[in-house]
Structure formats: structure tokens, C-alpha cells
Amino acid sequence: MHGLGERFSTFTKGQSVDTIKDALGIRFKSFQKFKAWGGTVSDRWLNMGNVPLILAVVIAVSPAGYCQSGEVCAHGGMVVSACPLATSVGVDILKRGGNAIDAAVAVGFALAVTFPQAGNIGGGGFMLIRLKSGETDFIDFREKAPIAASRDMYLDAQGNVVENLSLLGPLASGVPGTVAGLFRAHELYGSLPWHDCIAPAVSLAREGFAISSNLAASLQNLQQYLREYPALKQFTKPGGSPLAPGDTLKQRDLAKSLELIADTGPDAFYRGPIAGCIAEEMQSSGGVLSRADLEQYGVRNREPVRGTFRGYEIISAPPPSSGGTILIEILNIVEGYDLADLGCMSYNYIHYLAEAERRAYVDRARYLGDPDFVDNPVSKLVSKEYAASLRESIGLRATPSSRFSGDGEPDREKKETTHYSIVDKHGNAVSTTTTLNDSYGSKVVVRGAGFLMNNEMDDFSIKPGFPNLYGLVGSEANAIEPGKRMLSSMAPTIVLKNGNTYLVLGTPGGSTIITTIAQIIIDMIDFKMGLEAAVATPRFHHQWLPDCITVESGAFNVYLRRNLEEKGHRIEERFERIGNAQTIEIADSIACGMPDPRGGGRAGGVERTEPQER
């Protein structure tokens, strides 16, 4: 998207939206929704700095590698994921009579095969479920620190952080939770046989699949690690050269592991032959994760965190994720402003949202951690009264982050996470986010079992005051302890309208997960955007430290940037996308799915084969 901001400087007030569309060569379904807002670029629209909103439709044709895969609508169910093959697996499960939970299990295992950079059985995540009855459940299968882990395990004798020790190699891995988590979901709410939900993933691993250009580009990044981690050659051609788009990737060891899990359940992974492979791989190369860690791993069912925004109910992830708590805190703060009157992507809207985010991320750093170890003040943080007190401290100028005290060190969550959203014809909804943390996790492949291990230990607070990859700050609440779950930003979310499921959404993006979801919700509720426009709109992010607004390249025009800088904000553009949201909107019994145009995902729908229930 480099240079798109300058391209908008050629447009003048009063030009029609169609003129702008034609000048940019845009071919995007949501453009009619933009046109419906008034059809011309008005004086007020320009003066508010809203021109960058048009970038939402430009994303689909930008040189940043975004794909164009628009909104899909259906009456009988919807699956949206970051991988077209995984989406197809989920759709097929729904067509065979499975419910949303069956499809979520099938998509999760399929992603372990087709999306190795983040899809996993060597990692963990969270699943938020809302059943047709209105009952909700939050399944926490976040990774845990091994029994032998210690507070200072990544520091040298002088107390300095050892570079990459918590990122690469066997010491970086927490105890995986994905297999146990997907099994718990199926055990409680599934309808098809467990084996049937895993069978598509087994077939994809054994028979192979043609890799996409996106996956080929991602696998290219593994070349630098092949010498130190030779087992990664399972993702290359014979001899180690990179796979090209259209090449077939077969993963026979992974197929065998998935077959064992399909036949005997999670015991194969946590107590059986796969557990033996994991323990041997970890300990033979200097790790501390043991069979005892695997045997003692447990999934937790938790109450989701809840809040409201403009009368809509927000249901999201509780600790050990900070995602839902901080999302609701941000929304509560900005609820006190008339955002619709300020205008989407106006400098005042961006200012107030950035200031709300700044304050919420201070609280993330101060308070939150694994609730089995830490007393999280969630009820305070999500209260309207607390938000009002924070809002009072927001003025017309940026508040320097240095004015907020923050004990601790940056949390270290990476961006290579993946999310999928699913609804079925009955009204069940599932929002699931899983991760290996960094792209391809620790880069350690479990030999004989064929899957990558996570590097989630890097999500702990390693040392007070030490900045992480994202500059997020944490505290003793997220310090390393044996058996503890590391803090996360993952935020699988469901939004209710008049008591009915309205949005099912989530995204990867590390520290930007929370702010991405907040923007989509605000875009749809306050700015009345359609689904496509809300998902495609340019994104920005503030997280207290570093003290800057991070924005997708080209999203702020010169006028908008100047006004924000005059308010005291520092702007930092990045060419890399912010998020890869997978979102479903439900209205009038129709589910519409929208994969983020920043990624290579796909939505797939199922039409009803029987008359709709009345």
C-alpha cells in the first residue's frame, strides 16, 4: 500500500465516489456500501480527515499481497478461516450433519496440516462457544510452563536476557494444549464421531495438498533455520530447496500422529507414543519439558468475560487471556464519545480511541495473568464506572505514556496466530483462536511425530523492564512459574444484538488482536458499515509502550497525520498488515462470512436442505 496516501491527494472535494473508484481501478463488492453513504467526497468528510477510509476498498488491489475474497452469505451455516482448504473441511462437516463444534474440531486439525506456520497440535489456544440455547462456554487450552521451568531461566549469570533462548529451540516450548482442548469441546458438545472430525486432516497429511503462493512464501522463511533445525526439511523439496506454489506437501509422520489421536483420543498425545516422541525430542536437545508435564496437562472451562457497548453484549476471552478484558475496557471508555459524529478515521476519533487503548494497555501490564496463580481484577477493569474515571483523564492532546507507571517488562506475544469462526444451521456459534506464538513456533519438529512445537514461553514476563518484540509491558503477574499459563492477547469474541448472535470474530496479530477487534465492532455499530467494509477498513493501534500510533502504511493522509501530530501523537507506519480477522455477521437468519482481505483466507457457506424451522 506504499504511496496510496499520496494518490488520494489528487482528489478534490465534490468528486463522485465512482470517479475515485474508477481512478484506482477498484473492483470490490463493498464499494456500493461506500457509495450509499453519500456518493461524493463532501467538505465535511474531507475536513474530518476521512479520505483514508477509501483505503478499505483499495486493500484488495494493493501491492501488499492482500487477496480479494469477498463476503459469502448462506442460510445453513458458515465457516471462515485463514486457509481455504481448512474452510472446505469445515463446510463439508456441516454438510454431513455435524454441528459448529464438530466443524471447529475438524478445522483445527486441518489447520495443523495446511497452515503449519500457526495451525498446530504442538501449541494451544482458546475456544468460545455459544449454543443455540444461549449457553456459553470458554475452553482454555493455553500452553503451560513445564514443571522444571523457573523465573530466571532465560537470564544469564549477570541477569541479562539471553537472546533467542525463549524463542528458538526446546527451552522455548510450553506444554501443548490443542489436542486436549479440541477433545474437550467435542466431548461436551460434538455430534459426529471424534474419528470423523479428524479424518479429513489425516487425508490431507497423508495424500498431501498443493501449496498456495502464500504458504510457499512463508515456507521460504524457514531456509535460514535448516542448518540448526534439520528436521524442518520436511517442509522443503528433497535436498532442502524451497517448495514452489503448486508443489505437493505430504507429511506422513504427522498423518500417523493424527491417526493415533483419531483412534485413541488425547491419551495418544499426552500418555502414549506421541508423548514419548515429544519428551525425547525436548530432553535430548536440552529442553525441560517431560512426560510428566504432558500427563499432568489439563484443560480449563472458564466463564467468558462479558460487557456491553451501545446496548450490544460483548462476550470474549477471560484470563489467562487479556483479550476480552482489555477489549471491553477500551469499548467502555470510547462509549462516552459520539464516535459517529466524529466520523470514521477522523483525527478526533483516532485520538480518542488511541488514548483509550493507551490506558487499557497500562492495566494489561499491571494486573493480568493466569487466574490459577493471580487475582485478576476483571470486574473492576470491565466496569463502566472505571472506564468513566479513565475517560476523565483524556484531553484534547495526547497523554505521554511516561505519565503512567508500569511495573514489569513487555509481554512477548507474536503475530503468527490463526483464528476461525463458525456457525451452524441450529444457531450454535464457535470462535476459536490458536497459536504456536512465533511463525513455525520454536522451529523444533518432533521427529517421528511430524509437528512443530510452540515457543509460547516467550509470552511470559522474562525480566522486568525488558522490551519484547512488540514493546508490550508485563509484570510479576505474568512471571514464569511451573505449571502456569502465559498471558495472551487472543480474543475469540461473540457479539449479541437483542440477545441473538450478531458477530462471531477474532484475529491473529499479537498485541494488535484486541485493537483490531475493537475497530471492527466500532465500525459496524457506530459507523454502520457493512461487514466487508468493516473488515477491510485501515487499522491503527496503540499499546502504551512504545508511545506511538502504529498504522498500516498509507492509511493516514498528510492532513490526518499532521493533525494527529499536532495533538502530540507520534505516528509509525508499517508495511506489514495489522491482523487477519475472520468474521461472521448474522442477520435475519442469514450468516455472512468475511475473510480478511489482508490474508489468504476464505469463507464457505452451507445452504439449508430442509425447510427453515419456525
N, C-alpha and C positions, 0 to 999 in steps of 0.2 A: 504493500500500500504506500510505498515511498513516493512522496511528491503529490499525493492526492489532495492534500490541503491546498497546495498552490493551484491546482487545477480548478478549485472552486472559486478562486479569486477572480476568474474571468466572467463569472455570472453576475448579473446585476438585478436589482430589485424589479419585481414585476414580471420576470421571465417565467414562463409556464414550466411546471414540473416535467411535462412531456419534452420540452426543449432540452432541459438538463439531462433527462434520461437518454434522449437520442444522442446528445453530445458525448455522453460517456459510454454509449453502446450497451446500456444495461438491459439485461433480459432476466427479470426477476419477478416472480409472481406477486410479491407483496407490494409492488410499485403502485398498484391500483389503490392500496390502502393509504399510501402516502398522498396520492393524488386526491383522495377523498377528504383529506384534511384542509383543502382549500384550493389546490390547483395552481397557485402561484407562490412565488417567494415574496412574502409581504415585507413591508418596512419593519413591522414589529418582530417578525420572525428573524430577519437578519440582525436587528439590533440586539436581540437576546442571544445572539451567537449560536443559533440553532442550525446553521448550514451543515455542520458536520454530521447531523442526523442522516443526511442523504448517503453518507458513507455506509450506512447499514445495508443499502442495496448494492453498493459498489463492491463490498466484500466478495461477493460471488464471482466477480471477474477480475479481482486484484491479482498481482503477481506474487502474493504471499503464499501461494499454494493452497488457497481455500478451494473447496469443492462446491459445486452447485447441486444440491439435492434437496428439493423443497418440501413443503408441507404435504403430508399424506393424511387423509381422513377416512374413517371407516366406522361402521356401526357395531362390529362384533369383537373388537379388541385391537390393541395397538402395541407394538414393540419398537423402541427406539434405542439404538446402541451405537457405539463408535465404530463398529465393524459390520459391514453388510452381510457377511457370512453368518455372524452370530445373530443378527436380526432375523435372518431367514430361518435359523434353527428355532428361535423363539416363536415366530409366526407359525411354523409347522406344528409345534407343540400345541398351540392354541387351536389350530385347525383339527387336531386329533382329539380334541375334547379336554385337554389339560387346562388348568386354571392359571392365573397370573403367577402364582408361586411356582408351579411346575415349570413354566416358561422361564422364570428368573433363574431357577437352578440350571436349566439347560443352557441358557445364555451365559451364565457364569462359567460353566465348564467349557463351553465352546470358545469363549474369550481366552481361556488358558492355552488353547491351541493356536488360535488365529490372531491373537493380539498379544504376543509374548512380551512386549515392552511394558505392559501394565496388567493385562489379564493374567490370572495366576491361580495356582494351587499352593504356591510357596509363599503366599502373602496373607492379607487379611482385608477386612472391611466392615461395612455396616449395611444392614437391610432394614428399611422402614416399610411396614405392611399396613394397609388399611383394608379391612374386609368389607364385603357388601353390607354386613350388619352394622358397620360403623366402628367395630372394634379395631384397635390399633395395637401394633407390637413393634418393638425395635430390637433387632437381633444384633448384638455386639460380638463380632468375631475378629476384633482387632488383635494384632500380634501382641505377645507378652515378652518381657525381658527374661532371659534364661535364669535358672536358679543361681548359677555361678556369676551372674553379672554384678558389677559393683559401681558405686557412684563415680569413681575417677578412672574407670577402665580405659578411657580414651586420652588420658593425660600422661605426659612423660614424668620423669623423676623431678623435674623443676616445676611441674604443674601446668605445663603448656599443652595445648591440644595437638595431638599427633595427626598430621594431615592425612586425610582419607581413611583413617583407621575405622571410623564409624560408617564409611561409605562403601568401601570395597573389601571383598574378602569375607571369610567365615565369621569374623567377630562382629560384622555389621548386621547379622540376621537375628531378628526376634523369632519367637516360636510361631509358626504359621497357624492361621485360624480359618482360612477359607473353606476347607473341606468340612470341618466341623460345623461352620456357620450355615452352609448350604444344606447340610444334612438336617440341622435343627429346623430350618424353615420348612423343608419338605416333610419332616416327621410331624410337625404341628399342623401344617396347612395344605400339603400337597394332595393331589388326587390320582395322578398316574403313578405307576410303579417307579421306584427310585432308579432302577436299571434303565428304564426307557428314557429318563431325563438325561442320562449321561451318554447313552448310545450314540447320539449324533457327534459328540466330541471325540469319542473313540474312533469313529469312522474318519473324521477329519484328520486326526493324528496319524492313523494307520495308512489311509489311502493318499493323504496329502491334499494340498489345495494350491491353486495358482496364486502367488503372492501379488499384491497390488503395488503400484508405484510408491504409495505412501509407506507400506511396510518395507519395501526394498530400500528406500532412502533411510528408514530408521535402522534397519539391519546393517547398513553401511557403517553406522557409527560404532559397531562392535569391533571393527577391524583393529582399532588401536588397543584392544584388550586381549587379542587372541594369544599373544605370546605368554602372558601371565596366566590366562584362564583358557587353556586349550580346549576344554570341553565345549566352549562356545562355537566350535567348528560345526556343531550340529545345525547351526543356522547359516552355514555357508555351502558353497559347492565343494566337492571333493578337492582337497588341496588347500582350501581356505579362501579362495577368491569369492567375492560377494555374489549373492544371488541377485538376479535381474528381474524386473517386472515380468510376470508370466511364467517364471520358473516355478516348479513344484517343490513345496516344502513338506517333507514327510518327517514324522517324529515318532519312531517305532517304540522307543523306551517310554515315552510319555503315553502312548497308546496302551502299553502294558500296565502302566500305573493306573490309568483311568479305568481299565477293565477290572483291576483288583478292587478299586473303590466302588465300581458299579456292582460287583458281585458280593462284596463283604461289608460295604459301608465304610465309615470313617476309621474303624479298627485297623484296616489295612494301612492307613496313613499314620495313625498315632501309636499303634502297638505291633503291627505286623511287619511284613518285609519292607515296605516303603520307609517306615520309621527306622529300620536298620540302615537303609541306604543314607538317610538324612544324617543320622548320628555319626556314621562312619565318615561321610564327606566333611562334616563340620569339624570333628575332632582330629581327623588325620591331617588337616591343614591348619591347625592352630585355633580353631573355634572353641566355644564353650557350651554350645547347645547340645544337649544329651537326650538319650531315650527317655529319661525320667521327665525332662521338660515336656516332651510330646505326650507322654502318658498322663501327665497332670494338667494338660491344657483343658480349659473349659470355656464354653460359650456362655454369655450372659444375655438374658432377656431383660430389657430395661424399659422404663416408661419414657416415651419421647417427650421432648420439651415442647411446650405449647405457648402461643401468643396470638395476638390479633393485630391486623393492620387494615384500617379503614373498614372494619366490620368483617373482613375475611379472616378465617382462622388459619394460622401457620402451625404446622406440625413438622418437627425436624429432629435432628440428632442431638441427644444429650451427651454429657461427658461419659467416656473419655474423649469425645469429640467436642471441640469448642464451637463447631459449626452452627448448630441450631441456636445456642445461647447467644452468640455474638450476632448472628443474623437477626434475631428478634430484637436485640438491644439496638442495633442500627436502625431497624424499621421503626421502633418506638420513638427514637429521637427525631427522625425526619417526619414522623406523622404530625408533628406540631407545626410544620410548614405547609403552605399551599403550593405544593410542587407543580401541580397542573398549571397554576397561574404563572409560575416562574418559567416553565417551558423546558422540555427535554433538551439536554445538552446545552442549556444556557449556563453562563458563568455562575450565576447565583445558585442554581440547582447543584452544579458540580461542587461549588464551595461548601454548601450546607451538608451534602452527602459525604464529602471528604472529611469534614470536621466531625461528623457523627462516627465515621469509620475510625478516625484517629483516636477518639475517646474509647470506643469499644475495644480496639486492639490493645490499648493500655490495660484494660480489665482482663483481656485474654492472657496477657503476660503475667499479671499479678496473681490471679486466683485459680486458674483451671488446671485440672489434672485428672488422673484415674480416680473415680469416686470410691473405689475399694481402698484407696490409700489417702485421699484428700477430701476434706469437707468443702465442696464447691458451693458458693453462694448463688446458685442458679436463680432461686426465687427473687432475690434482690435484683440481679442483673437483668431479668426479663420484665421487671415491673414498670408500669407506666410512670409511677412516681419517681423512680430513679432516673428514668430517661428524661423526665422534665427537669430534674436538677442538673443533668449534664447539658441539656439544651440551653439553660440559662447562662452557661459559660461560653457559649458560641456567639461571637460578634460578627461584624461585617468584614473583619480581616482574619487571616489565618492565625491560629494559635501555634506558636513554635512548639514542637514536640518536646523540646528541652524543659518546658514548664511542667511536664508530667513526670513524676518519679516512677521508675520502673526497676524493681529489683530483679536480677536474673539475667539470663542470657537468651539469645534468639533461639526460638524453636526452628526445627530444621526440615520441615516438610517439603518434599519435592513435588514436581508437577506431573510426573508420569503415573497418573491415576486414571481410572476409567469408570464411567457411570452408564447405567442403563435404566430406563423407565418402561414399565409395562402395566397395561390394564386389560382386563378380560371382559367378556360379554355380560358377566354376572355383576360387575361393578367392583371387583377386587382390584386393588392397585398396589404396585410394588415399586419402590425407589431404592436402587442399590448402587453403592459406590465401593469399589475395591481398588487395591493398590499393591505394588511392590516397593513403593516410595520413589526412588530414582528410576530412570529408564533402564529396564532389564535388572533392576534391583542391585544386589551385591556383585553381580556378574558371575556368581558361582552357580554352575549347573550341578544338580545332584546326579552324579554318574550312576547309571543303571536304572534311574527313575525318570530322567529326561526333563526335569523342570527347573526353573530358576528360583533361587532363594531371594527373599526380600533384603533390603538394607534399612529396615524401619528403626533400628536402634539409633539412627541419626536423628530421629524425631524427638528424642529426649533432650532435656537441657544438659548439654555436655559440660559447660563451665559458665558460671555467672559472668556476664559481660562479653561473652564471645559471640560475635555475629555469625549467623548461619547463611546459607545460600540466598535466602530471601530477606535477611535482616530482621526476621521476626524475633521478638524477645520473649523469653520464658523465665521461670523462676524455680524455686525449690519444689513447688507443687508438681513440676514435671521432671524432677530429678530422677536418675536411674535408681531403681530398686528391684531386687529379684521378684519375678512374678508380676510386675507392674505393667500396665498397658500405657504406651506412649500417647501423649496428647495429639489430636488430629484436628484438621480443619474440614474434613469431609462432612458434607451436609446433605444427605439424601432428604428431600423435602416433599411434603404434600400440602397443598393449599385448598381449603374448603370455602365454598361460596354457598351461603344459605344452607349450611350443613351437608352439602354434597361435594364430592371430589371435583375440583376445578382444575388444578395443576398438579402434575407429577414431574418433578425435575431434580436435577443435580448436575455436577460438572467436576472434572479434574481441575487442577491448577494450583495446588499447594495453598499458599496463603491467599490467593485470589478467589478461591472457591466461594467463600462467604459473600464477597462483594459482587461477584458475578450473579449469584442467585438473587441477591437484593436488587440489583439493577433490573433483572428480568421481571421480578414481581412488581417493582415500581413502574416499569414501562407499560405493563399490561393493566395495572389497576389505576394508577394516576394519569398516565398519558394515553390510555385507551388504545394502545397499539394492538394489532393483530399478532398472532403467535410468531409468524415468520419475522416480522419487523422487530419484535422484542428480542428474539434470539440473535438477530443479526446486528442490532444496534452497536456502535462502537463502545468499548468498555474502558473504564478507568478504575484506579484502585489506590487506596491509602491504607497503610497499616501501622501508623505511628512512627516506626523506625524502619527504614530510613525516612527522613522527613521530606517526602515528595509525593506528588500525584503521579503514578505510573499510568501511562496511556498508550493505547495501540497507535502505532506510527501513522501519522496523517489525520488522526481523528480530531485534533484541535486545530482550527484555522488560526491565522495570525491574530485576528481580532480577539478570539476567545482566549488564546494563550496570553495575550497582553493583559487582558482584564483580570485573569487569574493571578498573574504575576504581580499586578498592581495591588492585589489583595494580600500579597505576601506568600503565595504558594510557589513552590519550585516544581517545574514540570519535567518529567523524564519520559521520553518516548522510547518504546521498544518495538522492534520489527516483529518479534515473536507474538503470536496470538495470546490473548487472555482467555483461558477457558476453552471448553469444548462441550457445551451443555447439550443434554439430551432431554427434551421436554415434551410432555403431552398436555394438551388442553382438552377438557371435556365440557361440552355444551349441548343441551338438547339431545342427550343420549348418543352424541357423535363424538368420537375420540379423534383428535387431530394430533399427529406426531410431527415434531420438527427436529431433525439433527442439526447441530451447529454447522453453519457453512464454513467455519474455520477448520473443520476436520473432515475426515473421510467417512463419516457415519451414514446411517440410513434408517428411515422409518419404514415399517411394514405393517399393514393393516389386515384385518380379517373381517369379512362381511358376515352378517348373520345368515344362517341356513334354515332358521325356523322363525315363525312369527315372533315379533317382539312382545315380551310379557307386558301386560297392562296392570 
